[in-house]
């Protein structure tokens, strides 16, 4: 049996987070669609976000592309932070900031 390392656990937790996020954005229940509209994004933009999240998850799932996936996911989270801060929804910035921190940790732990 293969030993599982902390960096793998972190990576797979992030993969799971981004798969769930992608599903939520692609399916976009009414609340998510309303948030995107409130922030001034086009009605289709949640599909872009969801697809980018899914691509990030796939890249992070493989060790060879984990850093690229983590960096793409970091851009997504930084954009989420910028969006909510710009609109004065400061408490909504906490979760993406925490995830951004975990992504940066993953990049650090997976560097060559």
C-alpha positions as CSV (number, residue, x, y, z in Angstrom):
1,X,0.0,0.0,0.0
2,X,1.2,3.5,-0.9
3,X,1.9,6.0,1.8
4,X,-0.3,9.1,1.5
5,X,1.4,12.4,2.3
6,X,0.0,15.6,3.8
7,X,0.5,17.4,0.5
8,X,-1.6,14.7,-1.3
9,X,-4.3,15.0,1.2
10,X,-4.3,18.8,0.8
11,X,-4.3,18.5,-3.0
12,X,-7.2,16.1,-3.0
13,X,-9.2,18.2,-0.6
14,X,-8.7,21.1,-2.9
15,X,-9.7,19.0,-5.9
16,X,-12.9,18.1,-4.1
17,X,-13.6,21.7,-3.2
18,X,-13.1,22.8,-6.8
19,X,-15.3,20.0,-8.2
20,X,-18.1,21.0,-5.9
21,X,-17.6,24.6,-6.8
22,X,-17.6,23.8,-10.5
23,X,-20.8,21.9,-10.2
24,X,-22.5,24.7,-8.3
25,X,-21.4,27.3,-10.8
26,X,-22.2,25.2,-13.9
27,X,-25.6,24.3,-12.6
28,X,-26.1,27.8,-11.1
29,X,-29.1,27.6,-8.8
30,X,-31.1,30.8,-8.6
31,X,-29.0,32.2,-5.7
32,X,-25.7,31.9,-7.6
33,X,-27.2,33.3,-10.8
34,X,-28.5,36.3,-8.8
35,X,-25.1,36.9,-7.2
36,X,-23.4,37.0,-10.6
37,X,-26.1,39.4,-11.8
38,X,-25.7,41.6,-8.7
39,X,-22.0,41.8,-9.3
40,X,-22.5,42.9,-12.8
41,X,-21.3,39.8,-14.7
42,X,-23.0,38.6,-17.9
43,X,-25.7,35.9,-17.4
44,X,-23.4,33.2,-18.8
45,X,-20.3,34.0,-16.8
46,X,-21.0,31.4,-14.1
47,X,-20.3,28.8,-16.9
48,X,-16.8,30.3,-17.4
49,X,-16.1,30.2,-13.7
50,X,-17.4,26.6,-13.3
51,X,-15.3,25.4,-16.3
52,X,-12.2,27.0,-15.0
53,X,-12.8,25.5,-11.6
54,X,-13.2,22.1,-13.2
55,X,-10.0,22.5,-15.2
56,X,-8.2,23.5,-12.0
57,X,-9.5,20.4,-10.2
58,X,-8.4,18.1,-13.1
59,X,-4.9,19.7,-13.2
60,X,-4.5,19.5,-9.4
61,X,-5.5,15.8,-9.3
62,X,-2.3,14.9,-11.1
63,X,1.1,15.6,-9.4
64,X,2.7,16.5,-12.8
65,X,0.2,19.4,-13.3
66,X,-0.6,20.2,-9.6
67,X,1.2,23.5,-9.5
68,X,-0.4,24.8,-12.7
69,X,-3.8,23.8,-11.4
70,X,-3.2,25.4,-8.1
71,X,-2.0,28.6,-9.7
72,X,-5.1,28.7,-12.0
73,X,-7.3,28.0,-9.0
74,X,-5.5,30.8,-7.1
75,X,-6.4,33.2,-9.9
76,X,-10.0,32.2,-9.6
77,X,-10.0,32.7,-5.8
78,X,-8.2,36.0,-6.1
79,X,-10.9,37.1,-8.6
80,X,-13.6,36.0,-6.1
81,X,-11.9,38.1,-3.4
82,X,-11.6,41.1,-5.6
83,X,-15.3,40.8,-6.7
84,X,-16.7,40.7,-3.2
85,X,-14.4,43.3,-1.8
86,X,-15.2,45.6,-4.7
87,X,-18.9,45.2,-3.9
88,X,-18.3,45.8,-0.1
89,X,-19.2,42.2,0.8
90,X,-16.1,41.8,3.0
91,X,-17.3,38.8,5.0
92,X,-17.7,36.9,1.8
93,X,-14.0,37.3,1.2
94,X,-13.0,35.1,4.1
95,X,-13.7,31.7,2.5
96,X,-11.8,32.4,-0.8
97,X,-8.9,33.9,1.1
98,X,-8.6,30.7,3.2
99,X,-8.8,28.6,0.1
100,X,-6.2,30.9,-1.6
101,X,-3.9,30.3,1.4
102,X,-4.3,26.5,1.1
103,X,-3.6,26.8,-2.7
104,X,-0.4,28.7,-2.0
105,X,0.6,26.1,0.6
106,X,0.0,23.4,-2.0
107,X,2.2,25.2,-4.5
108,X,4.9,25.5,-1.9
109,X,4.7,21.8,-0.9
110,X,4.7,20.6,-4.5
111,X,7.6,22.7,-5.8
112,X,10.5,20.8,-7.3
